[in-house]
Amino acid sequence: MTKRMSKEEKRVTELVRRRMKESRSTDLLGFEVESVHKGRAIFRLDVRPSHKQIHGVVHGGILAALADTTAAIAAYTAVPRGTEIVTVELKINFFRPVWKAQLRAEGKVVRRGKTVGYVECEVTDENGRAIAKASSTCLVLRGAEAKGR
């Protein structure tokens, strides 16, 4: 069941969509922003032949990049403006191979401290089947630490 977005959530979702178009990697990989909420982000990926490894299934690195990107955006929604986030650890479990699918990644902030955040991301297919689950530890950078990043 999809929750209706508030005006602020719609504004933030559009902002993230614009920013993601500036990211060459997310553009190259074909990630799409579905919605962004406080402490939560949802991205989509329509599997393309270029996402597959030599055995014809989606490469685990593509799924990891999708989970990492989604988790990072969820983390950004939980920190003050002007703060930067950098992933310091990403762990992912793969549950089933993917040949052809419309994938949905949902990142949720589990814990945000002053300097470290913890985010989980579930990747499912169009039928709601679990494809992968990732956990991400993010470092929160402020002020001079965040400059030039």
C-alpha positions as CSV (number, residue, x, y, z in Angstrom):
1,M,0.0,0.0,0.0
2,T,1.5,3.3,-1.1
3,K,1.2,6.2,1.3
4,R,0.2,9.6,-0.1
5,M,3.0,12.1,-0.1
6,S,2.8,15.4,1.7
7,K,3.7,18.6,-0.2
8,E,7.1,18.6,1.5
9,E,7.7,15.0,0.5
10,K,6.7,15.8,-3.1
11,R,9.1,18.8,-3.0
12,V,12.0,16.7,-1.6
13,T,11.3,13.8,-4.1
14,E,11.5,16.2,-7.0
15,L,14.7,17.8,-5.6
16,V,16.3,14.3,-5.3
17,R,15.2,13.4,-8.9
18,R,16.9,16.5,-10.2
19,R,20.1,15.8,-8.2
20,M,20.2,12.2,-9.3
21,K,20.2,13.3,-12.9
22,E,23.5,15.1,-12.1
23,S,25.0,11.7,-11.0
24,R,26.6,10.0,-13.9
25,S,26.6,6.6,-12.1
26,T,22.9,6.6,-11.3
27,D,22.1,7.8,-14.8
28,L,24.3,5.1,-16.3
29,L,22.7,2.4,-14.2
30,G,19.2,3.6,-14.7
31,F,18.1,4.2,-11.1
32,E,14.7,6.0,-10.8
33,V,13.5,7.9,-7.7
34,E,10.0,6.8,-6.8
35,S,9.6,8.7,-3.5
36,V,11.5,10.3,-0.7
37,H,10.2,10.7,2.9
38,K,11.8,11.5,6.2
39,G,14.1,8.6,7.0
40,R,13.0,6.7,3.9
41,A,13.7,6.5,0.2
42,I,12.3,4.3,-2.6
43,F,14.1,3.8,-5.9
44,R,13.2,1.6,-8.9
45,L,15.3,-0.2,-11.5
46,D,14.0,-1.8,-14.7
47,V,16.5,-4.6,-15.4
48,R,18.3,-4.1,-18.7
49,P,20.7,-6.5,-20.6
50,S,23.6,-4.2,-19.5
51,H,22.9,-5.1,-15.8
52,K,23.6,-8.8,-16.4
53,Q,26.8,-10.7,-15.8
54,I,28.0,-13.6,-18.0
55,H,25.5,-16.1,-16.7
56,G,22.6,-13.9,-17.7
57,V,21.5,-12.7,-14.2
58,V,21.8,-9.2,-12.7
59,H,25.3,-8.6,-11.4
60,G,25.4,-8.4,-7.6
61,G,27.3,-5.1,-7.9
62,I,24.3,-3.5,-9.6
63,L,22.1,-4.6,-6.7
64,A,24.6,-3.4,-4.2
65,A,24.9,0.0,-6.0
66,L,21.1,0.3,-6.0
67,A,20.9,-0.5,-2.3
68,D,23.8,1.8,-1.4
69,T,22.3,4.7,-3.3
70,T,18.8,4.2,-1.9
71,A,20.1,3.9,1.7
72,A,22.3,7.0,1.3
73,I,19.3,9.1,0.2
74,A,17.2,7.8,3.1
75,A,20.1,8.8,5.4
76,Y,20.3,12.3,3.9
77,T,16.7,12.9,4.9
78,A,17.5,12.3,8.5
79,V,20.5,14.8,8.9
80,P,20.5,18.6,9.1
81,R,21.0,20.7,6.0
82,G,24.6,21.2,5.0
83,T,25.6,17.8,6.4
84,E,27.2,15.2,4.2
85,I,26.9,11.4,4.4
86,V,29.5,8.9,3.3
87,T,29.0,5.1,3.4
88,V,31.7,3.5,5.5
89,E,30.3,-0.1,5.4
90,L,27.9,-1.9,3.1
91,K,26.8,-5.5,3.7
92,I,24.4,-7.2,1.3
93,N,22.7,-10.6,1.2
94,F,21.3,-11.9,-2.1
95,F,18.3,-14.2,-1.8
96,R,17.5,-15.0,-5.4
97,P,18.9,-14.5,-8.9
98,V,17.2,-11.9,-11.2
99,W,16.9,-12.4,-14.9
100,K,14.2,-9.9,-15.8
101,A,12.3,-7.7,-13.4
102,Q,11.3,-4.3,-12.2
103,L,13.1,-3.9,-8.9
104,R,12.1,-1.7,-6.0
105,A,14.6,-0.7,-3.3
106,E,13.4,0.8,-0.1
107,G,15.9,2.3,2.3
108,K,14.9,3.0,5.9
109,V,17.0,4.8,8.6
110,V,17.1,2.5,11.6
111,R,19.4,4.6,13.8
112,R,20.9,8.0,13.4
113,G,23.4,9.3,15.9
114,K,25.5,12.4,15.9
115,T,28.3,10.9,13.8
116,V,27.1,7.5,12.6
117,G,23.9,6.3,11.0
118,Y,22.6,2.8,10.3
119,V,20.3,2.2,7.3
120,E,18.7,-1.0,5.9
121,C,17.5,-1.4,2.3
122,E,15.3,-4.2,1.0
123,V,15.3,-4.9,-2.7
124,T,12.2,-6.7,-4.1
125,D,10.8,-7.6,-7.5
126,E,7.5,-6.5,-9.0
127,N,5.8,-9.4,-7.2
128,G,7.1,-8.4,-3.8
129,R,9.6,-11.2,-3.6
130,A,12.7,-10.6,-1.6
131,I,15.8,-10.2,-3.9
132,A,18.4,-8.8,-1.5
133,K,18.7,-7.0,1.8
134,A,21.5,-4.6,2.6
135,S,22.7,-2.8,5.8
136,S,24.7,0.4,5.5
137,T,26.7,2.3,8.1
138,C,27.1,6.0,7.2
139,L,29.4,8.6,8.6
140,V,27.9,12.0,9.2
141,L,30.2,14.9,8.2
142,R,29.6,18.5,9.3
143,G,31.2,21.8,8.6
144,A,34.8,21.6,7.4
145,E,34.6,17.8,7.3
146,A,31.9,18.1,4.6
147,K,33.7,20.7,2.4
148,G,34.8,19.5,-1.0
149,R,33.0,16.2,-0.7
